[in-house]
Amino acid sequence: DSVNKALKLFVTDKDMLEVYRMVKEAYPDAEMEKLQSELTKSFSYFKYHFPNSEMPRQYVSFISGFNYPITTTDTTLGLSLDMYLGAQNKYYEMLQWPRYKVRFLSKDYLVADAMRWWIIHCFDKNEPVNNLLNHMIFHGKIYYALDAVLPYTVDSIKIQYTSKQMDYYSQYKKNLWAHFAEKDRLYKNDLKELAPYVSEGPFTTAISKECPPRIAAYVGWQIVRAYMNKNPDVTLQQLMDEKDAQKILTKSKFKP
């Protein structure tokens, strides 16, 4: 009964009614059809590469009251459209969310986010991510799979970087790799030391205010790309099943 009560409060809340109206405006029928066809296309690539993985039986759109963008169950992919209303939305301002977070809350990012969450849902089998290298390669594999299911989407959309942040990597990739390779950083099991390289934020605190956030995941992506280029006989399914992060690094011959 308390659930029904909470639900009733939610659906009759003045702000939620306005948010619902905003969602209907931002996502009219034509937009929803376009979204559905983009997802269907991406999932056809997914099925091609991962014939044995589960596929969503349905896509469901809803409003979450600004709680989470994407949800997954074994059969359903849920899209919380109030999380994709565009950076200028007044509710994001009222919630005082930081600029770096709000910048990516637009429909441009919706399909890439949805596919990334589905890939994580299928392949995150909770291996112990116990050092920086494992973390890098795990996320590198996720983004590489995203490349396969979104072949026409630019990297900056997939990783949620600005063009300036993309340029930063191009300019400093040698220094970044040197930073990770020194002091045994790749192999340390210290979560506190790992955190700055993997967490959300406006930048990577451990490196500089210009360095994009989650830089370890981005570097991992480049390592996995190098590995797949050097080992053309490895299938995407085999890549996702490969648990040995060190083997992927070694065989990638990664030299930024």
Sequence and secondary structure as in RCSB ss.txt:
>XXXX:A:sequence
DSVNKALKLFVTDKDMLEVYRMVKEAYPDAEMEKLQSELTKSFSYFKYHFPNSEMPRQYVSFISGFNYPITTTDT
TLGLSLDMYLGAQNKYYEMLQWPRYKVRFLSKDYLVADAMRWWIIHCFDKNEPVNNLLNHMIFHGKIYYALDAVL
PYTVDSIKIQYTSKQMDYYSQYKKNLWAHFAEKDRLYKNDLKELAPYVSEGPFTTAISKECPPRIAAYVGWQIVR
AYMNKNPDVTLQQLMDEKDAQKILTKSKFKP
>XXXX:A:secstr
 HHHHHHHHHHH HHHHHHHHHHHHHS HHHHHHHHHHHHHHHHHHHHH TTS   SEEEEE  SSS SEEE SS
EEEEEGGG S TT HHHHHTT  HHHHTT SGGGHHHHHHHHHHHHHH       SHHHHHHHHHHHHHHHHHH 
TTS HHHHHT  HHHHHHHHHHHHHHHHHHHGGGGGG   HHHHHHHHS SSSBTTTBSSS TTHHHHHHHHHHH
HHHHH TT  HHHHHH   HHHHHHHHT   
